[in-house]
């Protein structure tokens, strides 16, 4: 092996080994952090199972990590997905959202799932895609919840709510 290739290879190996000592903070909170969301939106058992297995890992404060999350740079990739997912929608924060924001988040959920944007392709490559029945179920459940939030905004809280 040429000396320069050997030096580059050893340098890359050192960087890879060094990366293993820095792990992103795990996204795990004590207790049931999606309880308020589930109580308010009342997902039927199949929908709740879909949310738990396909959504909560990146969109709540509790991630069920796969074994391979221990290996950098995969751990960085997974952490970036979780942080980005929680930035867009965190079911654990549902109680703090206004009615208008809840309605908007459900609307986005319907749109993203309906257009096949969620779950992300990088997630479905490993975990498998959600079925057409799961998509239809999520959309129907989301639309029922939108009716509830729209009613609350119109009749209970008035149009001035954010």
C-alpha positions as CSV (number, residue, x, y, z in Angstrom):
1,X,0.0,0.0,0.0
2,X,1.3,3.4,-0.9
3,X,2.4,5.6,2.1
4,X,-0.2,8.3,1.4
5,X,-3.1,5.8,1.1
6,X,-2.0,4.2,4.3
7,X,-1.8,7.5,6.1
8,X,-5.3,8.6,4.8
9,X,-6.7,5.2,5.8
10,X,-5.3,5.3,9.3
11,X,-6.6,8.9,9.7
12,X,-10.0,7.9,8.6
13,X,-10.0,5.0,11.0
14,X,-8.9,7.2,13.8
15,X,-11.8,9.6,13.0
16,X,-14.3,6.8,12.9
17,X,-13.1,5.4,16.3
18,X,-13.1,8.8,17.8
19,X,-16.7,9.4,16.6
20,X,-17.8,6.4,18.7
21,X,-17.0,8.3,21.9
22,X,-19.4,11.1,21.2
23,X,-23.0,10.0,21.2
24,X,-26.0,12.4,20.7
25,X,-28.3,12.7,23.8
26,X,-30.9,10.0,23.6
27,X,-34.5,11.1,23.1
28,X,-36.1,9.3,26.1
29,X,-38.3,10.9,28.7
30,X,-39.7,9.3,31.8
31,X,-43.4,8.3,31.7
32,X,-46.0,8.4,29.0
33,X,-45.4,11.6,27.1
34,X,-48.1,11.2,24.5
35,X,-50.9,10.6,26.9
36,X,-52.5,14.0,26.5
37,X,-52.4,13.7,22.7
38,X,-54.0,10.3,22.8
39,X,-56.7,11.2,25.3
40,X,-57.7,14.3,23.2
41,X,-57.6,12.8,19.7
42,X,-58.8,9.3,20.7
43,X,-57.1,7.2,18.0
44,X,-58.6,3.8,17.6
45,X,-56.3,0.9,18.4
46,X,-55.1,0.3,14.8
47,X,-54.3,4.0,14.4
48,X,-52.6,4.2,17.8
49,X,-50.4,1.3,16.8
50,X,-49.5,3.0,13.5
51,X,-48.6,6.2,15.4
52,X,-46.5,4.2,17.9
53,X,-44.7,2.2,15.3
54,X,-44.2,4.8,12.6
55,X,-44.5,8.3,14.0
56,X,-43.6,8.6,17.7
57,X,-39.9,7.7,17.2
58,X,-39.3,11.0,15.5
59,X,-42.3,13.0,16.6
60,X,-42.4,12.6,20.4
61,X,-40.0,12.8,23.4
62,X,-39.6,9.0,23.5
63,X,-37.7,7.2,20.7
64,X,-37.6,3.4,20.5
65,X,-34.0,3.1,19.2
66,X,-32.8,0.3,16.9
67,X,-29.7,-1.5,17.8
68,X,-27.7,0.2,15.1
69,X,-28.1,3.7,16.6
70,X,-25.1,2.9,18.8
71,X,-22.8,3.2,15.8
72,X,-21.6,6.6,14.6
73,X,-22.2,8.1,12.1
74,X,-25.6,6.4,12.1
75,X,-26.3,7.8,15.5
76,X,-25.8,11.3,14.2
77,X,-28.1,10.7,11.3
78,X,-30.9,9.3,13.5
79,X,-30.5,12.2,16.0
80,X,-30.8,14.7,13.1
81,X,-34.0,13.0,11.9
82,X,-35.5,13.1,15.4
83,X,-34.6,16.7,16.0
84,X,-36.0,17.7,12.7
85,X,-39.2,15.6,13.2
86,X,-39.8,17.1,16.7
87,X,-39.3,20.6,15.2
88,X,-42.1,20.1,12.8
89,X,-44.5,18.1,15.1
90,X,-43.9,16.8,18.7
91,X,-46.9,14.8,20.0
92,X,-45.5,15.1,23.5
93,X,-46.1,18.9,23.3
94,X,-49.7,18.6,22.2
95,X,-51.1,20.0,25.5
96,X,-49.3,23.3,25.0
97,X,-50.6,23.8,21.5
98,X,-53.5,26.2,20.8
99,X,-56.6,24.8,19.1
100,X,-55.6,26.5,15.9
101,X,-52.2,25.0,16.0
102,X,-53.6,21.5,16.7
103,X,-55.9,21.8,13.8
104,X,-53.0,22.9,11.6
105,X,-50.8,20.0,12.7
106,X,-53.5,17.5,12.0
107,X,-54.0,19.1,8.6
108,X,-50.3,18.7,7.9
109,X,-50.3,15.1,9.1
110,X,-53.2,14.4,6.6
111,X,-51.3,16.1,3.8
112,X,-47.9,14.6,4.5
113,X,-49.2,11.0,5.0
114,X,-51.6,11.3,2.0
115,X,-48.9,12.5,-0.3
116,X,-46.5,9.8,0.8
117,X,-44.0,12.2,2.4
118,X,-44.4,10.6,5.8
119,X,-42.9,8.5,7.0
120,X,-39.6,9.5,5.3
121,X,-38.2,7.2,2.7
122,X,-35.0,6.8,4.8
123,X,-37.2,5.4,7.6
124,X,-39.3,3.1,5.4
125,X,-36.2,1.6,3.8
126,X,-35.3,-0.1,7.1
127,X,-38.7,-0.3,8.9
128,X,-41.0,-0.9,6.0
129,X,-43.7,1.2,4.5
130,X,-47.1,1.8,6.0
131,X,-49.9,0.0,4.2
132,X,-52.6,1.7,2.1
133,X,-55.1,0.8,4.9
134,X,-52.9,2.5,7.5
135,X,-52.7,5.6,5.3
136,X,-56.5,5.7,4.8
137,X,-57.0,5.1,8.5
138,X,-54.7,7.9,9.5
139,X,-56.4,10.3,7.1
140,X,-59.9,9.4,8.2
141,X,-58.9,9.7,11.9
142,X,-57.2,13.1,11.1
143,X,-60.2,14.4,9.3
144,X,-62.5,13.6,12.2
145,X,-60.2,15.4,14.5
146,X,-60.1,18.4,12.3
147,X,-63.9,18.7,12.5
148,X,-63.5,18.7,16.3
149,X,-60.9,21.4,16.3
150,X,-62.7,23.5,13.7
151,X,-65.9,23.3,15.9
152,X,-63.9,24.3,19.0
153,X,-62.4,27.3,17.2
154,X,-65.7,28.5,15.8
155,X,-68.1,27.9,18.7
156,X,-66.2,27.5,21.9
157,X,-63.1,29.7,21.6
158,X,-64.1,32.1,19.0
159,X,-62.1,33.2,15.8
160,X,-59.5,35.2,17.8
161,X,-57.6,32.1,19.1
162,X,-54.2,31.4,17.7
